[in-house]
Amino acid sequence: MSLRLFRKKETIVFHNNLTGTKERFEPLRSSSVRMYSCGPTVYDYVTIGNLRSFLLSDLVRRTLLEAGFRVKQVMNITDFGHLVSDADEGDDKMTVALKREGLPLTMDAMHEVAGRYLRAFMSDVEMLNLLPAQAYPRASEHVKGQVALVATLLEKGYAYKTSDGVYFDTGKFRGYGKLGNIRLEGQKPGARVEASTEKRHPADFAVWKFNPSLGWSAPWGHGFPGWHIECSAMAMEYLGKNFDIHTGGIDLIPTHHNNEIAQSEAATGRTFARYWLHNEFITIEGRRIGKSIGNVIYLRHIVERGMSPLSYRYWLMTGHYRSPMNFTWEALEGAHTTLTRLWRHFVEEYASKRGSVNVEYYKRFRAHIHNDLDTPGAIAVMWELIKDTAVTAGSKRATLLSFDKILGLGLRESAQRLVAMKKVSVVEEKDLPSHVKEAVDAREKARRDKRFADADRLRDELLALGYSVQDTEEGPILTKVS
């Protein structure tokens, strides 16, 4: 059975928090999927806890791509407007960043700070081997669309003006709170936000906040769009009025995502997103992550301890995305050791082998992945394959590479990653055995003659001999796998 034919019969199931049940995934368009992922507020570095949300969206996208769908993913970058709390009170996080770093309260300074932390975030994206989204729209560059959306809500009677801003009237949107089944009538003043004499209901939220000195001009007054309005405006600009999948952390369900749904559907009269997927929290040594507690960990801290950032990716996938996980350095060291063993195994035993994907293992692996991203089960199948003596080395290599299109553990670059971790050493040309030197020269000639199939074959032969080749502008660099 060909893998192409098998894929056509696959069923993918996701747990949809909009309905609270597992559902078969059926896209709005037969072969393409549109997905929106809540991105970072770039006022600081993202923590390892934040990164779990971005891994979720990466796994969803990889799963759909491997199943044959085209996927368009958009991830917003919040560079203003996200308040410290979900209430419409307190300081803006970007303002907090400016004060923390001793910068003036200006839009230029805010843009500078946002750019710095956005670059740091994109570095984390690369280190964690996350597929880059097709678009990373910055909220500050899409204010026009947010103003237009607020205007629509005012025109339709879903929003009203107060002395400090424009608010969405949750009482007029019949379906408010349907994500997570939040009951609006059960809320009392002060239950979620501070009581306001101008609010019609305690759950009403700002779609525009007035500020005489910062922000943008709008027909109702100078200031900033509310935090929630940015996601609705940018999602609709890039993906349309309704799309397939929305992802984020579980903390976004009660307020931010319900507000997105309410303002979007009030404006358009259409379902905003069909499937809502959320990841659970991680704790650090049994405690929530918090700067006040002093247990914040960033991806660079993992690298500084001599471990690959993909060790953290591997560790996260040993738990289900909807299950809480408790991070400890001991657990991460175990994941790092296991991942290193996987890379060594791939380099030392499979690198030069040729074979086809084992369809039975392929089916079992995807049965787990397609059952609401059951990565623990999928990883168990991977190790069972490695231990199975009835499967040839070539078939194991091909099957593992197929698995890795979803797991994203960098198997093709195993040798290079071992080099980066100093698990292998660079070998000078003069120290190469004569038969290895001959293979290197033959490979270089094949590359010059554009005989790339021969060059790949020779690379694999060198790997089988224990040497990894990295091509550079100055020529090939050989490393010996220890």
C-alpha positions, 0 to 999 in steps of 0.5 A, spaced: 500 500 500 502 506 498 503 512 503 499 516 498 493 512 498 493 510 505 493 518 507 486 519 503 483 514 508 485 517 514 481 521 519 484 526 524 480 527 530 481 534 535 478 535 541 474 542 540 474 546 546 468 550 543 464 543 543 468 540 549 468 533 545 473 530 540 471 531 533 473 529 526 477 534 523 473 537 516 476 543 513 471 549 510 475 547 504 477 540 501 484 541 501 486 547 505 486 549 512 487 556 515 489 556 522 490 562 527 495 562 533 495 567 538 502 569 539 507 573 544 506 579 547 513 582 545 515 586 552 519 580 554 522 574 553 518 568 552 518 563 557 518 555 556 511 555 559 509 560 553 513 555 548 508 550 549 502 553 546 507 555 540 509 547 540 501 545 539 500 550 533 506 547 530 504 539 531 497 541 528 500 544 522 505 538 521 500 533 522 495 536 517 501 537 512 503 530 512 496 528 511 496 532 505 493 539 506 495 545 505 496 550 511 496 557 512 498 559 519 498 566 521 500 568 528 499 575 531 505 579 534 502 583 540 506 590 540 501 594 544 495 594 548 495 587 552 494 589 559 497 586 565 491 583 567 485 580 563 481 586 566 480 593 563 484 596 568 492 597 570 498 598 565 499 596 558 505 590 558 509 594 553 508 600 558 511 596 563 517 594 559 518 601 557 518 603 565 523 597 566 528 599 561 528 606 563 525 608 556 521 614 554 513 613 554 513 614 546 511 610 540 518 609 537 521 607 544 515 602 544 516 599 537 524 599 539 523 594 545 518 590 541 522 589 535 528 587 540 523 581 543 520 579 537 527 578 534 529 573 541 522 570 540 524 568 532 530 565 535 526 561 540 522 559 534 528 556 530 531 553 536 525 549 537 524 547 530 517 550 529 515 551 522 515 559 521 508 561 520 506 564 513 505 571 517 507 574 523 502 581 523 504 586 528 498 589 531 501 596 531 501 595 523 494 593 523 490 599 526 486 601 520 483 594 520 482 594 528 478 601 527 474 599 522 472 593 526 470 597 532 466 602 527 462 596 525 461 594 532 458 601 534 454 601 528 451 595 529 449 597 536 454 592 540 459 597 542 458 603 546 462 609 548 464 611 556 469 616 559 475 612 558 473 608 552 469 604 547 466 597 550 463 591 547 456 590 550 456 582 552 449 582 554 447 583 547 451 578 544 447 571 545 452 566 545 457 570 549 461 565 553 460 559 549 467 557 549 468 553 555 461 554 557 462 560 561 455 563 564 454 570 563 448 571 568 452 568 574 457 573 574 457 579 578 460 586 579 467 585 581 467 577 579 472 578 573 474 586 573 473 592 577 466 594 578 465 600 573 459 605 574 459 606 566 459 599 564 453 596 562 455 589 565 461 587 569 464 582 563 463 588 558 470 589 555 474 595 552 475 595 544 478 602 544 482 605 550 482 613 550 489 616 551 491 623 549 498 622 548 499 615 545 496 611 540 492 613 534 486 617 532 479 614 531 472 618 530 471 616 537 477 619 540 485 618 541 488 612 544 489 604 543 485 598 540 483 593 546 487 587 546 482 583 544 480 586 538 487 585 534 486 578 533 479 579 530 481 584 525 488 581 523 485 574 523 479 576 518 484 580 514 489 574 513 484 568 513 477 571 512 471 572 516 471 564 518 477 559 518 478 552 521 483 552 527 484 557 532 490 555 538 492 558 544 494 556 551 488 554 556 488 561 560 486 564 554 479 561 554 475 564 559 476 572 557 481 573 551 478 567 546 471 568 548 471 576 547 474 574 540 468 570 538 463 575 541 466 581 537 468 577 531 461 574 530 457 580 532 460 584 526 460 578 521 454 574 523 458 568 521 462 563 525 469 565 527 473 559 528 470 552 527 475 548 532 479 551 538 485 547 541 488 549 547 494 547 551 495 546 558 500 549 563 506 547 565 509 548 572 516 548 575 518 544 580 511 543 582 510 551 582 506 556 577 511 560 573 512 567 575 518 572 576 515 574 583 517 566 585 524 567 581 523 560 577 522 563 570 526 559 565 528 561 558 530 557 552 537 560 552 538 557 560 537 550 557 542 551 552 547 554 557 546 548 561 549 544 555 543 541 552 539 541 546 533 546 545 530 540 542 530 536 548 525 541 551 521 539 545 522 532 546 520 532 553 514 536 552 511 531 547 512 525 552 506 528 555 499 530 552 498 537 550 491 537 554 495 534 560 499 539 565 506 537 566 511 539 571 518 541 569 524 539 573 531 539 570 532 532 572 526 530 567 529 535 562 536 531 562 533 525 562 529 527 555 536 530 553 540 523 554 534 520 550 534 524 544 542 524 544 541 516 544 536 517 538 541 521 534 547 517 535 542 511 533 540 514 527 547 516 525 551 510 527 546 505 524 541 508 519 545 513 516 547 509 509 541 505 509 536 505 504 529 502 504 522 504 504 517 506 510 514 500 514 507 501 513 504 498 519 508 502 523 506 508 519 499 506 521 500 505 528 504 512 529 499 516 525 493 513 529 496 516 535 498 523 532 491 523 529 487 521 535 488 529 538 495 529 537 497 523 542 505 524 542 506 520 548 503 514 544 507 516 537 513 516 541 512 509 544 511 507 537 518 510 535 522 506 540 518 500 539 520 500 531 527 502 533 528 495 537 524 491 532 529 486 529 525 484 524 525 491 520 531 492 516 535 498 518 533 502 511 526 501 513 527 504 520 531 510 517 525 511 512 520 510 517 523 514 522 524 520 517 517 520 516 515 520 523 520 526 524 516 530 519 511 531 525 515 530 531 520 535 528 526 532 532 531 534 527 533 526 525 536 529 518 541 533 521 543 528 527 550 528 525 550 536 525 547 536 532 551 532 535 557 536 532 554 542 535 553 539 542 561 537 542 559 529 541 563 529 535 570 532 533 572 536 527 578 532 523 583 535 519 584 533 512 591 530 514 589 526 519 584 522 514 585 515 512 586 514 505 580 511 503 576 516 507 580 522 503 578 518 497 571 518 498 571 526 500 575 528 493 570 523 489 564 527 493 567 534 491 568 532 484 560 529 484 558 536 487 562 540 481 559 535 476 552 536 479 551 529 480 548 530 486 545 523 487 552 520 487 554 526 492 548 524 496 551 516 496 558 518 498 555 522 504 552 516 506 558 512 505 562 517 509 557 517 515 557 509 515 565 510 516 563 514 522 564 521 518 559 527 518 560 532 512 558 539 512 559 543 506 561 550 507 564 556 502 571 554 504 570 546 502 567 540 506 568 540 514 569 533 516 567 531 523 568 524 527 562 521 530 565 519 537 
